[in-house]
Amino acid sequence: MLEHVELFFKSIFIDNMVFATFLGMCSYLAVSKKVTTAVGLGAAVIFVLAVTVPLNWLLDQYLLRDGALEWLGPEYADYNLSFLSFILFIATIATMVQLVEIVVEKFSPALYNSLGIFLPLIAVNCAILGGSLFMQSRDIQSLGLAFNYGLSSGIGWFLAILAIAAIREKIRYSNVPAPLRGLGITFITTGLMAIGFMSFGGMLTGGDEAPKEGEENTVQTSEEEKIIEEAKENTVSFNNAIINE
C-alpha cells in the first residue's frame, strides 16, 4: 500500500510530466487559454494514460520483453520482440484516443469543437507515449502499479495545464510588457512553476539516519571540543596581535 501511495504522489509532484520532463508541451501551451478547454483535454489525457499504461504493461510483460513468450512454451523463451515496442504502444494509444474522440463528440460537441485538432493529436502527444516508455524503463512490477502510474501521471499533467490556464486567464487583465505578451509570459510562468514543483523533490526522500544510542552525545561532545579549540586559537592570535602592536 505504501508503494502505491509513494508512486502516486511522486508521479504527480516530483516526476510531473510537464514540469519535470517537459513532455506534452504543444497541447499544454495551445489549449491552456481557457480553463474549460484545459479541463476537457486534461480529463482526456488522464483517461488515455490510465488505460494505455497498464495495457502496454501487459504487452511488455507477456509479448515484448526478452523471454516474455515463455508462456507459449519453452521453445519461445529466446524470442525478443522489444523492437516492436514503439509500434504496439502507439497502436494502443491511437485506439484509446479514437474512443475518447468518439465519446467527447457524442456527449459534448462544444468541448469537441473547442479542443479542435488537439484532441486527436493526443495519439502523438509525447506525454502519453512517455508514460508507457517510462513504465517500461522503470520496470514497474505489477499491473496495479502500472495503472497507478498512468493515472497519477495523467493527474499531474491535468493539474499543470489547469494551473497555467487559470493563470493565463488572470494575466489578460495584467499589465504585461508588450514583448512578453502571449507565449513569452507563459514560458516564464511555466519555468517558475517548474521551479516550485522542484521543491517537492525532498518530499519522499528521508533525511540522514538518526544516530544510535550513545553516539548522539559523542557527536555533540566532539563538536563542542572543536568550538572550544577554535575559540582558544582565536584568543591566542588576538593576544599575539595586541602584543606585536
C-alpha positions in Angstrom: 0.0 0.0 0.0 2.8 2.4 0.9 4.4 1.7 -2.5 1.2 2.8 -4.3 0.9 6.0 -2.2 4.6 6.9 -2.8 4.3 6.2 -6.6 1.1 8.3 -6.8 2.4 11.4 -5.1 5.8 11.1 -6.8 4.3 10.9 -10.3 2.1 14.0 -9.6 4.5 16.3 -7.9 8.1 15.1 -8.3 8.1 13.5 -11.7 5.4 15.7 -13.2 5.2 15.2 -17.0 5.2 18.9 -17.7 7.4 20.5 -15.0 9.9 17.7 -14.6 10.3 16.2 -18.1 8.5 18.9 -20.2 6.5 16.4 -22.2 3.2 17.3 -23.9 4.2 21.0 -24.2 2.4 21.5 -27.5 -1.0 20.8 -26.2 -0.1 22.4 -22.8 0.6 25.7 -24.5 -2.1 25.6 -27.2 -5.1 24.5 -25.2 -4.4 26.4 -21.9 -6.0 29.7 -22.9 -9.3 28.8 -21.2 -9.9 26.8 -18.1 -12.9 24.9 -19.6 -10.9 23.6 -22.5 -8.0 22.8 -20.3 -10.2 20.7 -18.0 -11.6 18.8 -21.0 -8.2 18.0 -22.5 -6.7 17.2 -19.1 -9.5 14.7 -18.4 -9.0 13.1 -21.8 -5.2 12.7 -21.0 -6.0 11.2 -17.6 -8.3 8.6 -19.2 -5.9 7.7 -22.0 -2.9 7.4 -19.7 -4.8 5.4 -17.1 -5.9 2.9 -19.8 -2.9 2.7 -22.1 -0.1 2.4 -19.5 -1.5 -0.8 -17.9 -2.4 -2.2 -21.4 1.1 -1.5 -22.6 2.5 -3.1 -19.4 0.7 -6.3 -20.3 2.1 -6.2 -23.8 5.6 -5.6 -22.4 5.4 -8.4 -19.8 3.8 -11.1 -22.0 4.9 -10.2 -25.5 7.7 -7.7 -26.0 10.5 -8.1 -23.5 13.2 -10.7 -23.7 11.8 -14.1 -22.7 8.2 -12.8 -22.4 6.9 -15.5 -24.8 7.9 -18.3 -22.5 4.3 -18.8 -21.5 3.7 -20.1 -25.1 6.3 -22.9 -24.5 10.0 -23.3 -23.7 10.9 -23.1 -27.4 9.7 -19.4 -27.5 11.8 -18.3 -24.5 14.6 -17.0 -26.6 12.5 -14.7 -28.7 12.8 -10.9 -28.0 10.2 -8.7 -29.6 11.3 -5.4 -27.9 11.9 -3.8 -31.3 8.1 -3.7 -31.7 7.6 -1.6 -28.5 7.0 1.7 -30.3 4.7 0.4 -32.9 2.5 -1.5 -30.4 2.5 1.2 -27.8 1.4 3.8 -30.4 -1.3 1.5 -31.7 -2.7 1.0 -28.3 -2.7 4.8 -27.6 -4.3 5.6 -31.0 -7.1 3.1 -30.3 -7.9 4.7 -26.9 -7.7 8.2 -28.3 -10.1 7.3 -31.1 -12.5 6.0 -28.4 -12.2 9.2 -26.4 -12.8 11.3 -29.5 -16.0 9.4 -30.3 -17.3 9.8 -26.7 -16.5 13.5 -26.5 -18.0 14.3 -29.9 -21.2 12.4 -28.9 -21.7 13.8 -25.4 -20.0 17.3 -25.6 -19.9 18.7 -29.1 -19.0 22.2 -27.7 -15.9 20.8 -26.0 -15.1 18.7 -29.1 -15.1 21.9 -31.2 -13.1 23.9 -28.7 -10.4 21.2 -28.5 -10.2 21.1 -32.3 -7.3 19.2 -33.8 -5.6 18.8 -30.4 -8.0 16.0 -29.3 -7.0 13.5 -32.0 -3.4 14.7 -31.6 -3.3 13.1 -28.1 -2.3 10.0 -30.0 1.0 11.6 -30.8 1.3 13.5 -27.6 4.8 12.8 -26.2 3.4 12.7 -22.6 1.1 9.8 -23.5 3.9 7.8 -25.1 6.3 8.9 -22.5 4.1 7.4 -19.8 4.4 3.9 -21.4 8.1 4.2 -22.1 8.8 5.4 -18.5 6.8 2.5 -17.2 8.9 0.2 -19.3 12.3 1.7 -18.4 11.5 1.9 -14.6 10.5 -1.7 -14.6 7.2 -1.3 -12.8 6.5 -4.7 -11.1 2.7 -5.1 -11.2 -0.4 -4.2 -13.2 -1.8 -2.3 -10.2 1.3 -0.1 -10.0 1.2 0.4 -13.8 -2.4 1.6 -13.5 -1.4 3.8 -10.6 1.5 5.3 -12.5 -0.7 6.0 -15.6 -3.5 7.6 -13.5 -1.2 9.7 -11.4 0.9 10.9 -14.4 -2.3 12.0 -16.1 -3.4 13.8 -12.9 -0.1 15.6 -12.8 -0.4 16.7 -16.4 -4.0 17.8 -15.7 -3.0 19.9 -12.7 -0.2 21.5 -14.8 -2.5 22.6 -17.7 -5.3 23.6 -15.3 -2.9 25.8 -13.3 -1.4 27.5 -16.3 -4.9 28.0 -17.8 -6.1 29.7 -14.7 -3.0 31.9 -14.6 -3.3 32.9 -18.3 -6.9 34.0 -17.7 -5.8 36.3 -14.9 -2.8 37.6 -16.9 -5.1 39.0 -19.5 -6.0 41.7 -17.1 -2.4 42.4 -16.0 -0.1 45.0 -17.4 2.4 42.6 -19.1 5.2 44.3 -21.2 4.3 44.1 -24.9 7.3 41.9 -25.9 6.3 39.3 -23.3 2.6 39.0 -24.1 1.3 35.7 -25.2 3.7 32.8 -25.2 6.6 34.8 -23.7 5.0 35.3 -20.3 3.6 31.8 -20.5 7.0 30.3 -20.8 8.3 32.4 -17.9 5.3 31.3 -15.8 5.9 27.7 -16.7 9.6 28.0 -15.7 8.6 29.5 -12.3 6.0 26.8 -11.7 8.6 24.1 -12.6 11.0 25.6 -10.0 8.1 25.5 -7.5 7.4 21.8 -8.3 11.1 21.1 -7.8 10.7 21.9 -4.2 8.6 18.7 -3.8 11.8 16.7 -4.6 12.6 16.2 -1.0 9.0 15.2 0.0 9.6 11.5 -0.3 13.3 11.3 0.5 14.4 10.6 4.0 17.0 12.6 5.9 20.2 11.5 7.5 19.9 8.4 9.7 19.4 9.2 13.3 22.4 8.5 15.5 22.3 5.3 17.5 22.1 5.3 21.3 25.3 6.6 22.8 26.5 8.1 19.6 24.5 11.4 19.9 26.4 12.5 23.0 29.7 11.6 21.3 28.8 13.7 18.3 27.8 16.7 20.5 31.0 16.3 22.6 33.2 16.3 19.5 31.5 19.4 18.1 31.8 21.2 21.4 35.5 20.4 21.6 36.0 21.8 18.1 34.3 25.0 19.1 36.4 25.4 22.2 39.6 24.7 20.3 38.7 27.3 17.7 37.9 29.8 20.4 41.3 29.2 22.1 43.1 29.7 18.7 41.3 32.9 18.1 42.1 34.2 21.6 45.8 33.4 21.2 46.0 35.0 17.8 44.2 38.1 19.1 46.6 38.4 22.1 49.7 38.0 19.8 48.4 40.8 17.6 48.0 43.1 20.6 51.5 42.3 21.9 53.0 42.9 18.5 51.3 46.3 18.3 
